[in-house]
Amino acid sequence: MKKFVLFICLTILLSSCSALSALSPSVTRISVNTTVPSSNNLIETSTTMPPTSTDYPSSQTTEDLRLTLSILQNSEYHSDDWGDFRLVDGVYYRTPLYPGESPELYSTQLFQSTFGDLTADSIEDAAVILQTHNGGNGDSKELAAIRNQGGKAYNVSTVNIGSMIAVEDLQIQSGIIILDLRVHGPNDGLCCPSELVTWRFRLENNQLMRLP
């Protein structure tokens, strides 16, 4: 009898376990691949740092940095006789001495210009002739040396080359400013200089020096 009761209890227990097993949700085993890929298959991430050099490409071209006639006609100049002044469209007007006088009688004009390297730095500079009227019919002329600083004109030196003279030609050759002039000869009138001379100037320490 005891064996029979034990058998019945064991049967009920097994039936209960089977029912619970049927009611439990199925569990899906997830396989995690922990294999480290070979270095030959790694995706490369760029770690290139930006250049530290300050020599970045400039948006300005060599053409942008060249002096032009327009720049020379609208730049500042210095004269030992007339002081500092700025040309506007090639002319600077002073105040006439007497009311009613024409401003043209008291003006400085850019008379002539040329371009060339004055300092052997492969940068094109310039030289100009300034013609000044200071009342009356006469005029005086000055030679101005212009340095090119990043496309801007700087008048570093100016020398008086005389009055009532005629400038035939102005050039820069191998750093030398060459002036072909007509000056007054022994028998010339004030109006008509006829003697042809050539003067040469070099820029030394930002000072125009006339060469022998």
C-alpha positions in Angstrom: 0.0 0.0 0.0 2.8 2.4 0.9 4.5 1.7 -2.4 1.3 2.4 -4.3 0.9 5.8 -2.5 4.5 6.7 -3.2 4.0 5.8 -6.9 1.0 8.0 -7.1 2.8 11.0 -5.5 5.8 10.6 -7.8 3.5 10.5 -10.8 1.8 13.7 -9.7 5.1 15.4 -9.2 6.5 14.5 -12.6 3.2 15.7 -14.2 3.5 19.1 -12.4 7.2 19.5 -13.6 6.2 18.7 -17.2 3.4 21.3 -17.1 5.7 24.0 -15.7 8.3 23.2 -18.4 5.6 23.6 -21.1 4.5 27.0 -19.6 8.1 28.5 -19.4 9.1 30.8 -22.4 11.9 29.6 -24.5 15.2 31.4 -24.0 17.3 32.2 -27.1 21.0 32.0 -26.4 22.9 34.9 -27.9 26.3 34.1 -29.0 28.7 37.0 -28.5 31.8 37.0 -30.7 34.7 38.3 -28.7 37.3 37.6 -31.3 39.5 40.6 -32.0 39.7 41.3 -35.7 43.0 41.1 -37.4 44.9 44.4 -37.7 44.7 44.1 -41.5 40.9 44.4 -41.4 40.7 47.4 -39.1 38.9 50.6 -40.4 41.5 53.3 -40.5 40.6 56.5 -38.6 42.5 59.6 -39.7 44.5 61.3 -37.0 46.3 63.8 -39.3 46.8 67.1 -37.4 46.4 70.4 -39.3 49.7 71.9 -40.4 51.4 74.1 -37.8 53.2 76.2 -40.4 52.1 79.8 -40.8 52.9 79.7 -44.4 49.3 79.4 -45.5 48.5 80.0 -49.2 47.7 83.6 -49.7 44.6 84.7 -51.6 46.6 87.5 -53.1 48.5 86.8 -56.3 51.7 88.4 -57.5 49.6 90.6 -59.8 47.6 91.9 -56.8 50.9 93.0 -55.1 52.3 95.0 -58.0 52.3 98.8 -58.0 50.2 100.5 -60.6 50.0 104.0 -62.0 46.7 104.4 -60.2 48.3 103.5 -56.9 51.1 106.0 -57.5 48.5 108.7 -58.4 46.7 108.2 -55.1 49.6 107.8 -52.6 51.3 110.0 -50.0 54.6 111.8 -50.8 57.1 113.9 -48.9 59.0 117.0 -50.1 61.6 118.9 -48.2 60.1 122.1 -49.8 56.3 121.3 -49.6 56.0 118.8 -46.7 53.7 115.8 -46.7 50.8 115.5 -49.1 48.6 113.0 -50.8 47.9 113.0 -54.5 44.3 112.4 -55.6 44.1 111.2 -59.2 47.6 112.4 -59.6 47.2 115.9 -58.3 47.6 117.8 -55.0 46.2 121.3 -54.7 47.5 123.9 -52.2 45.7 126.9 -51.0 46.4 129.9 -53.4 48.2 132.8 -51.8 45.8 135.3 -53.1 42.0 135.2 -53.5 40.9 134.4 -57.0 44.1 132.7 -58.1 43.7 129.3 -59.8 44.5 126.3 -57.7 46.5 125.0 -60.7 49.1 127.6 -59.8 49.7 125.9 -56.5 49.7 122.3 -57.2 51.9 119.2 -57.4 51.3 116.6 -60.1 52.7 113.2 -60.9 54.5 114.1 -64.1 56.2 110.8 -65.0 56.7 107.3 -63.6 58.5 104.1 -64.1 58.7 100.6 -62.4 61.6 98.4 -61.5 63.4 96.7 -58.6 65.3 99.3 -56.5 66.5 97.0 -53.7 67.4 93.7 -55.3 64.6 91.8 -53.5 62.8 90.8 -56.7 59.9 93.1 -55.9 59.0 95.8 -58.4 59.3 99.3 -56.9 58.8 102.6 -58.7 60.3 106.0 -59.3 58.3 109.1 -60.2 58.8 112.7 -61.2 56.7 115.2 -59.2 56.2 118.6 -60.8 55.2 121.5 -58.5 53.8 124.9 -59.4 54.1 127.4 -56.6 52.7 130.5 -58.2 53.7 132.2 -61.4 54.9 130.4 -64.6 57.8 128.5 -63.2 57.8 124.9 -61.8 60.2 122.7 -60.0 60.7 118.9 -60.4 61.6 116.3 -57.8 62.6 112.6 -58.1 60.8 110.3 -55.7 61.8 106.7 -54.9 58.8 104.4 -54.1 59.2 101.2 -52.2 56.6 98.4 -52.8 55.4 97.2 -49.4 52.8 94.4 -50.0 51.2 96.3 -52.9 51.3 99.7 -51.2 53.5 102.6 -52.3 55.9 104.2 -49.8 57.8 107.3 -50.8 61.0 106.6 -48.9 63.2 109.4 -50.5 62.7 112.5 -52.6 65.3 114.8 -54.1 65.0 118.1 -56.0 66.3 117.9 -59.5 65.8 121.5 -60.5 63.4 123.9 -62.1 62.6 124.7 -65.7 64.2 121.5 -66.9 62.7 118.9 -69.3 62.6 115.2 -68.4 63.2 113.2 -71.6 63.2 109.7 -70.1 62.9 107.9 -66.8 64.0 104.3 -66.3 65.1 101.8 -63.7 67.8 99.4 -64.8 69.6 97.0 -62.4 68.5 99.0 -59.4 69.7 102.3 -60.9 67.3 105.2 -61.7 68.3 106.7 -65.0 67.2 110.2 -65.8 67.6 111.7 -69.2 67.2 115.5 -68.9 67.5 118.7 -70.9 69.0 121.4 -68.8 69.9 125.0 -69.6 73.1 125.5 -71.5 75.2 128.7 -71.5 73.2 130.4 -74.2 69.7 129.0 -73.5 66.7 131.1 -72.5 64.6 130.2 -69.5 61.9 128.6 -71.7 64.1 126.3 -73.7 66.7 124.1 -72.0 68.7 122.3 -74.7 71.6 120.6 -73.1 71.1 116.8 -72.8 72.4 115.1 -69.7 72.0 111.8 -68.0 71.8 111.5 -64.2 71.9 108.3 -62.2 70.6 107.6 -58.7 70.7 104.6 -56.4 68.6 104.0 -53.3 71.0 103.4 -50.4 69.5 102.9 -46.9 66.3 104.4 -48.2 68.1 107.5 -49.4 68.5 108.6 -53.0 72.2 109.1 -53.8 73.3 110.6 -57.1 76.0 108.6 -58.7 79.1 110.3 -60.4 
